[in-house]
Amino acid sequence: MAVPIAVLDCDLLLYGRGHRTLDRFKLEDVTDEYLVSTYGFPRQFICYLVDLLGATLSRPTQRSRAISPETQILAALGFYTSGSFQTRMGDAIGISQASMSRCVANVTEALVERASQFIHFPKDEATIQSLKDDFYGLAGMPGVLGVVDCTHVAIKAPNAEDLSYVNRKGLHSLNCLVVCDSRGVLLSAETHWPGSLPDCTVLEQAALTSQFETELHKDGWLLGDSSFLLRTWLMTPLHIPETPAEYRYNMAHSATHNVIERTLRTIRSRFRCLDGSKGTLQYSPEKSSHIILACCVLHNISLQHGLDVWSAPATGHMEQSEEEYEQMESVDSEACRVRQELLLTHFS
């Protein structure tokens, strides 16, 4: 009899609290206001995620079989949006801290697996032209396919390669390279770069650069700030504008580029686990990178569902960039020619 009792006790330790209480929590039993205040999203959005991720989260494993996809998603959303880990949120849905941690990991990986489905540049000509038209409507800057910037997310000090993640402020971080459209929809997100790398180095090594140099730079470009080097497919501000045309170009550039700054602020506002107010992400760089990317996926899904994240107040302590801008001039003569032609054609 001792062996079955021991097995039963182990099973209760592994699944017990969650297995006994999860059936009590049902989405239909709580109000929309409660869901938004506790988990950051309305019922319809949560139900969509259950449909999207349910099959993946239902895969039987030793540790998660007793926890429903619905509960796993609520646990992860609670962590992403509150930045509070894990006991309070776990108590709200009746699971232990260990189960809460597994839920966050499971949902994060399920979202990361679908990142390319929700974060990508358009490929058809009509959508690309619409992208350019929307940007032009902001401040008269033609040919814009997206605005690019970097942002740092604080992480705990990793056990290995410690110094590579120390940024200019002496903090451990990941430097994340992102591109968005005129509505704040993310078109690219690379969240894994060590915090010690300057923005210009991140871009130089990024998949985004290879993508634009081989595929997407025809008749269009990204807009980047002065932390990046001018390229034929990346227009940066003039460091010392002198003519009226150059001033007009810089003003249009700044007004258009502001979209990415607003987008980064509102992502931090919605996903408080990234904003630093609750401390650093307590994970390895790889897992922290996945959490950031999962939040980027959720950001795009929320925009698809008409959730106006720009209406949320900007909060948090995570700065947009750790860069102290260096006045770098491009040695790419072709890139200089392209920018000069843009100045003469559209701003003179």
ZAMARGU-4260 file (C-alpha; in steps of 0.2 Angstrom, whole numbers, plus 5000, padded with zeros to 4 digits):
<rodrens>
0) 5000/5000/5000 | 5015/5012/5003 | 5019/5013/4985 | 5002/5019/4978 | 5000/5031/4992
5) 5017/5039/4988 | 5012/5040/4970 | 4996/5048/4974 | 5004/5061/4985 | 5017/5065/4972
10) 5003/5067/4959 | 4994/5079/4971 | 5009/5089/4974 | 5012/5091/4955 | 4994/5094/4950
15) 4984/5095/4965 | 4979/5113/4969 | 4977/5117/4951 | 4968/5101/4947 | 4955/5104/4961
20) 4952/5122/4958 | 4953/5126/4940 | 4936/5120/4935 | 4929/5133/4947 | 4935/5148/4936
25) 4925/5151/4920 | 4926/5166/4909 | 4907/5167/4909 | 4907/5169/4927 | 4916/5185/4928
30) 4912/5202/4921 | 4921/5211/4906 | 4927/5224/4918 | 4935/5211/4929 | 4944/5203/4914
35) 4951/5219/4908 | 4957/5225/4926 | 4965/5209/4930 | 4971/5202/4914 | 4972/5217/4903
40) 4961/5211/4889 | 4942/5209/4886 | 4933/5193/4884 | 4932/5192/4865 | 4951/5194/4864
45) 4954/5180/4877 | 4942/5169/4868 | 4952/5172/4852 | 4968/5167/4860 | 4960/5151/4867
50) 4955/5146/4849 | 4972/5151/4842 | 4983/5143/4855 | 4971/5129/4862 | 4978/5115/4852
55) 4996/5119/4856 | 4993/5121/4875 | 4982/5105/4876 | 4997/5094/4871 | 4999/5082/4885
60) 5014/5084/4895 | 5019/5078/4912 | 5016/5095/4920 | 5003/5105/4911 | 4990/5092/4907
65) 4978/5097/4922 | 4978/5115/4917 | 4966/5121/4903 | 4972/5132/4889 | 4960/5145/4895
70) 4968/5145/4912 | 4986/5145/4905 | 4982/5160/4894 | 4974/5170/4909 | 4989/5166/4919
75) 5001/5172/4905 | 4991/5188/4902 | 4990/5192/4920 | 5009/5192/4921 | 5012/5201/4904
80) 5001/5215/4909 | 5004/5217/4927 | 5022/5214/4928 | 5018/5205/4945 | 5024/5187/4946
85) 5016/5175/4952 | 5007/5172/4968 | 4994/5185/4967 | 4989/5181/4949 | 4990/5163/4952
90) 4978/5165/4967 | 4966/5174/4956 | 4963/5158/4946 | 4968/5145/4958 | 4985/5138/4953
95) 5002/5137/4962 | 5017/5148/4959 | 5025/5133/4950 | 5010/5131/4939 | 5009/5149/4935
100) 5028/5149/4930 | 5024/5134/4918 | 5009/5143/4911 | 5019/5158/4907 | 5032/5148/4898
105) 5020/5137/4888 | 5010/5152/4882 | 5025/5162/4878 | 5032/5148/4867 | 5016/5146/4859
110) 5015/5164/4854 | 5033/5164/4848 | 5030/5150/4837 | 5017/5161/4828 | 5027/5177/4828
115) 5030/5176/4809 | 5011/5175/4806 | 5007/5191/4815 | 5024/5201/4813 | 5029/5203/4795
120) 5031/5216/4781 | 5017/5216/4767 | 5022/5207/4751 | 5008/5212/4739 | 5010/5228/4729
125) 4993/5236/4734 | 4997/5234/4753 | 5014/5241/4751 | 5007/5256/4742 | 4994/5258/4755
130) 5008/5257/4768 | 5017/5272/4759 | 5001/5282/4757 | 4997/5281/4776 | 5015/5286/4781
135) 5014/5301/4768 | 4998/5306/4776 | 5006/5309/4792 | 5019/5323/4787 | 5022/5322/4769
140) 5037/5310/4769 | 5036/5299/4753 | 5041/5281/4751 | 5041/5276/4769 | 5039/5257/4772
145) 5041/5258/4791 | 5050/5267/4805 | 5063/5258/4815 | 5071/5260/4832 | 5079/5251/4846
150) 5073/5249/4864 | 5081/5241/4880 | 5072/5229/4891 | 5080/5226/4908 | 5084/5208/4913
155) 5093/5200/4927 | 5112/5197/4926 | 5114/5181/4916 | 5126/5168/4922 | 5137/5168/4907
160) 5143/5181/4895 | 5138/5194/4909 | 5147/5209/4901 | 5139/5207/4884 | 5122/5212/4892
165) 5128/5227/4901 | 5122/5243/4893 | 5129/5261/4894 | 5120/5264/4910 | 5128/5249/4918
170) 5112/5239/4918 | 5109/5222/4911 | 5097/5223/4896 | 5092/5216/4879 | 5092/5228/4865
175) 5077/5226/4854 | 5076/5231/4836 | 5058/5235/4830 | 5049/5242/4815 | 5031/5248/4814
180) 5019/5255/4802 | 5009/5271/4803 | 4996/5263/4815 | 5009/5256/4826 | 5008/5238/4819
185) 5024/5229/4821 | 5032/5224/4805 | 5048/5217/4812 | 5054/5213/4830 | 5071/5206/4834
190) 5072/5205/4853 | 5087/5195/4857 | 5102/5207/4855 | 5114/5210/4870 | 5112/5227/4879
195) 5130/5231/4876 | 5128/5232/4857 | 5125/5250/4850 | 5109/5252/4840 | 5120/5254/4824
200) 5128/5238/4827 | 5112/5229/4831 | 5105/5235/4814 | 5121/5230/4805 | 5120/5212/4811
205) 5101/5211/4811 | 5091/5200/4799 | 5081/5216/4795 | 5096/5223/4785 | 5098/5207/4775
210) 5080/5207/4771 | 5080/5225/4765 | 5096/5223/4755 | 5090/5208/4746 | 5071/5211/4745
215) 5062/5226/4751 | 5071/5242/4747 | 5064/5244/4730 | 5056/5262/4728 | 5055/5264/4747
220) 5064/5265/4763 | 5063/5264/4782 | 5066/5280/4793 | 5078/5279/4807 | 5085/5291/4820
225) 5103/5298/4821 | 5109/5282/4830 | 5109/5273/4813 | 5119/5276/4798 | 5111/5282/4782
230) 5108/5268/4769 | 5099/5268/4752 | 5085/5259/4761 | 5086/5269/4778 | 5084/5288/4778
235) 5091/5297/4793 | 5090/5315/4799 | 5102/5328/4793 | 5114/5332/4807 | 5116/5350/4803
240) 5102/5356/4792 | 5106/5372/4783 | 5093/5375/4769 | 5074/5377/4770 | 5072/5360/4761
245) 5084/5352/4774 | 5074/5359/4788 | 5057/5353/4780 | 5065/5336/4778 | 5070/5335/4796
250) 5053/5340/4802 | 5044/5328/4791 | 5056/5314/4796 | 5054/5318/4815 | 5035/5319/4814
255) 5034/5302/4805 | 5047/5293/4816 | 5037/5298/4831 | 5026/5284/4827 | 5038/5271/4833
260) 5041/5281/4849 | 5023/5281/4853 | 5021/5263/4849 | 5036/5258/4861 | 5028/5268/4875
265) 5011/5260/4873 | 5018/5243/4872 | 5027/5246/4889 | 5011/5253/4896 | 5001/5238/4891
270) 5014/5225/4895 | 5020/5231/4912 | 5032/5216/4913 | 5043/5225/4901 | 5043/5243/4909
275) 5055/5240/4923 | 5043/5247/4937 | 5041/5229/4944 | 5060/5225/4942 | 5069/5216/4929
280) 5063/5201/4919 | 5070/5187/4930 | 5074/5175/4916 | 5089/5170/4905 | 5092/5181/4890
285) 5084/5168/4879 | 5068/5167/4889 | 5067/5185/4892 | 5069/5188/4873 | 5054/5176/4870
290) 5043/5185/4883 | 5047/5202/4874 | 5043/5194/4857 | 5027/5186/4864 | 5021/5204/4870
295) 5025/5210/4852 | 5014/5197/4845 | 5000/5201/4857 | 5002/5219/4853 | 4998/5216/4834
300) 4984/5204/4838 | 4976/5218/4849 | 4977/5230/4835 | 4969/5218/4823 | 4955/5217/4836
305) 4952/5235/4836 | 4960/5238/4854 | 4966/5256/4854 | 4982/5254/4864 | 4987/5272/4860
310) 4973/5278/4872 | 4982/5270/4887 | 4992/5282/4898 | 5011/5281/4895 | 5019/5273/4911
315) 5035/5265/4916 | 5053/5267/4918 | 5061/5258/4904 | 5069/5271/4892 | 5066/5270/4873
320) 5085/5269/4870 | 5101/5268/4879 | 5110/5277/4865 | 5119/5293/4866 | 5118/5299/4848
325) 5134/5300/4839 | 5134/5311/4825 | 5139/5298/4812 | 5140/5302/4793 | 5137/5288/4780
330) 5151/5284/4769 | 5139/5277/4757 | 5139/5289/4743 | 5124/5281/4735 | 5114/5283/4751
335) 5119/5301/4751 | 5113/5303/4733 | 5096/5295/4737 | 5093/5307/4752 | 5099/5322/4741
340) 5087/5317/4727 | 5073/5315/4740 | 5077/5333/4747 | 5077/5340/4729 | 5061/5331/4723
345) 5050/5333/4738 | 5056/5346/4750 | 5063/5360/4739
</rodrens>
